[in-house]
């Protein structure tokens, strides 16, 4: 039998697949790197996040499109639409559980730095949230619980980081979206977003212009959400 590819070979393939925009193959390659038992460096973490983000984004878009088709209620194509929905939801579920397994089993245990742990907890929360978006009943309850637990663990560790840190801000942004869209708790969503916005804004002025860019973008998104949620009469 052919020997499995080495960590270095898999990393090389992941880079190639990203260039070729072959994201399903990129996921397969970067998974081999992530499960090799070593801590990922910054480039490898970026490749890992990018690969999964591309494959999940495509399926989430499909799932939302199917939802719109179902709302229109075309009886002639109802069974075909349901078949397509089941297929997309099955793929979504596989991708989310795959990432959650790799992060919990391999990446978090191999990680020592707090900021990297926060990065992984944010990612865990995000993929549990994607599961919660399209599941119902017990599955939704499990995904919702997994999501909140991951974000909360990340939030606890993030307290040691500056309030302008993009990972800390991004985690607060996504946690507030989770409270609003998944849990349906606008008060908690606004409180979470407002706290991150206030702390981040106050500390932003002390940063150099170049260091501000990414943080400013997330602070702007927090502000936009707060305004949008206020406009909705909340």
C-alpha positions in Angstrom: 0.0 0.0 0.0 1.1 3.5 -0.7 2.5 5.4 2.3 0.4 8.3 3.6 1.7 11.7 2.7 4.1 13.3 5.2 3.2 16.5 7.1 5.4 18.6 4.7 3.8 17.0 1.6 0.3 17.7 2.9 1.2 21.3 3.7 2.6 21.7 0.2 -0.6 20.2 -1.3 -2.8 22.5 0.9 -0.9 25.6 -0.5 -1.3 24.3 -4.1 -5.0 23.6 -3.6 -5.6 27.1 -2.2 -4.0 28.6 -5.3 -6.1 26.4 -7.5 -9.2 27.2 -5.5 -9.9 23.5 -4.9 -11.1 23.9 -1.3 -12.4 20.4 -0.6 -9.0 19.0 -1.5 -7.4 21.8 0.5 -9.4 20.6 3.6 -8.2 17.0 3.1 -4.6 18.1 2.9 -4.6 20.6 5.8 -6.5 18.1 8.0 -3.5 15.8 7.6 -1.3 18.6 8.8 -3.6 19.5 11.7 -3.9 15.9 12.9 -0.1 15.2 12.8 0.2 16.0 16.5 2.2 19.2 16.2 1.2 22.8 17.1 0.3 24.8 13.9 2.2 27.9 13.2 0.5 31.1 12.0 0.6 30.3 8.3 -0.8 26.8 8.9 -3.6 28.1 11.2 -4.5 30.6 8.4 -4.6 27.8 5.8 -6.7 25.6 8.2 -9.2 28.4 8.8 -9.4 29.4 5.2 -9.9 25.9 3.8 -12.9 25.1 6.1 -14.3 28.6 5.8 -14.5 28.3 2.0 -16.2 24.9 2.1 -18.7 25.9 4.8 -19.5 29.2 3.2 -20.6 27.6 0.0 -22.9 25.1 1.8 -24.4 27.8 4.0 -25.2 29.9 1.0 -26.9 26.9 -0.6 -28.9 26.1 2.5 -30.1 29.7 2.7 -31.1 29.6 -1.0 -33.0 26.4 -0.5 -34.8 27.9 2.4 -36.0 30.8 0.2 -37.1 28.3 -2.5 -39.1 26.4 0.1 -40.8 29.6 1.3 -42.0 30.3 -2.2 -43.7 26.9 -2.0 -43.4 25.5 -5.5 -45.4 22.2 -5.2 -44.0 20.8 -8.5 -40.4 20.8 -7.3 -41.0 20.3 -3.5 -39.6 16.8 -3.4 -36.5 17.8 -5.5 -35.9 20.8 -3.2 -36.1 18.6 -0.1 -33.7 16.1 -1.6 -31.2 18.9 -2.3 -31.7 20.3 1.1 -31.0 17.0 2.8 -27.8 16.6 0.7 -26.6 20.1 1.6 -27.5 19.8 5.3 -25.7 16.4 5.4 -22.5 18.1 3.9 -22.8 21.0 6.3 -23.1 18.7 9.3 -20.1 16.6 8.2 -17.9 19.7 7.7 -18.8 21.2 11.1 -18.4 18.0 13.0 -15.1 17.3 11.2 -13.6 20.7 12.1 -14.9 20.5 15.7 -13.3 17.0 16.1 -9.9 18.2 14.7 -9.9 21.3 16.9 -10.9 19.6 20.1 -8.9 16.4 19.7 -5.7 17.7 18.1 -5.3 21.5 17.9 -6.3 22.7 21.3 -4.3 20.0 23.2 -1.2 20.9 21.2 -1.6 24.6 21.8 0.1 26.6 24.6 -0.4 30.3 23.8 -3.6 31.9 25.1 -4.2 34.0 22.0 -4.1 30.8 19.8 -6.4 29.0 22.2 -8.9 31.9 21.9 -8.6 31.6 18.0 -9.5 27.9 18.3 -12.4 28.5 20.7 -13.8 31.2 18.5 -13.6 28.7 15.6 -15.4 26.0 17.6 -18.1 28.4 18.5 -18.5 29.5 14.9 -18.9 25.9 13.6 -21.3 24.9 16.4 -23.3 28.1 15.4 -23.4 27.0 11.8 -24.8 23.7 13.0 -27.4 25.5 15.1 -28.5 27.6 12.1 -30.1 24.7 10.3 -30.8 22.0 12.9 -33.9 21.7 15.1 -35.0 19.9 18.3 -32.3 18.0 20.3 -29.6 18.6 17.6 -30.2 22.4 17.8 -30.0 22.3 21.6 -26.7 20.4 21.5 -25.2 22.8 18.9 -26.5 25.8 20.8 -24.9 24.5 24.0 -21.6 23.7 22.3 -21.5 27.1 20.7 -22.1 29.1 23.9 -19.6 26.9 25.8 -16.8 27.4 23.2 -17.4 31.2 22.9 -17.5 31.5 26.8 -14.2 29.6 27.2 -12.6 31.8 24.6 -14.0 34.9 26.2 -12.6 33.9 29.6 -9.1 33.5 28.1 -9.4 36.7 26.0 -9.6 38.8 29.2 -5.8 38.5 29.3 -5.6 40.1 25.8 -5.9 43.8 24.9 -9.5 44.9 24.1 -8.4 46.0 20.6 -7.0 42.5 19.8 -8.8 41.4 16.6 -9.4 37.8 17.9 -10.9 39.1 21.1 -13.1 41.6 19.2 -14.1 39.0 16.6 -15.1 36.5 19.3 -17.3 39.2 21.0 -18.9 40.0 17.6 -19.7 36.4 16.8 -21.0 35.7 20.3 -23.4 38.7 20.0 -24.6 37.5 16.6 -25.2 34.0 18.2 -27.3 35.6 21.0 -29.3 37.6 18.4 -29.8 35.1 15.6 -29.7 31.6 17.3 -30.8 32.2 20.9 -33.1 35.1 20.1 -31.9 37.1 23.0 -31.5 40.7 21.8 -30.7 42.1 25.2 -27.7 39.7 25.7 -26.6 40.4 22.1 -26.6 44.1 22.6 -24.9 43.9 26.0 -22.1 41.7 24.5 -21.6 43.9 21.5 -21.8 47.2 23.4 -19.2 46.1 26.0 -16.7 45.0 23.3 -17.4 48.2 21.2 -16.9 50.5 24.2 -13.7 48.8 25.5 -12.3 48.5 21.9 -13.1 52.1 20.9 -11.6 53.5 24.1 -8.3 51.7 23.6 -8.1 52.1 19.8 -6.7 55.7 19.9 -3.5 54.4 21.6 -2.7 52.1 18.7 -0.5 52.9 15.7 -2.4 53.5 12.4 -1.3 50.2 10.8 -2.1 48.2 14.0 -5.6 49.8 14.0 -6.9 48.6 10.7 -8.2 45.1 11.5 -9.5 46.2 14.9 -11.3 49.2 13.4 -13.1 47.0 10.9 -14.5 44.7 13.6 -15.5 47.7 15.8 -17.3 49.1 12.8 -19.2 45.8 12.4 -20.1 45.9 16.1 -21.4 49.4 15.7 -23.4 48.5 12.6 -25.1 45.6 14.4 -25.9 47.7 17.4 -27.6 50.3 15.1 -29.4 47.7 13.1 -30.7 45.9 16.2 -31.8 49.3 17.7 -33.6 50.1 14.4 -35.5 46.8 14.7 -37.1 48.3 17.8 -35.0 46.5 20.3 
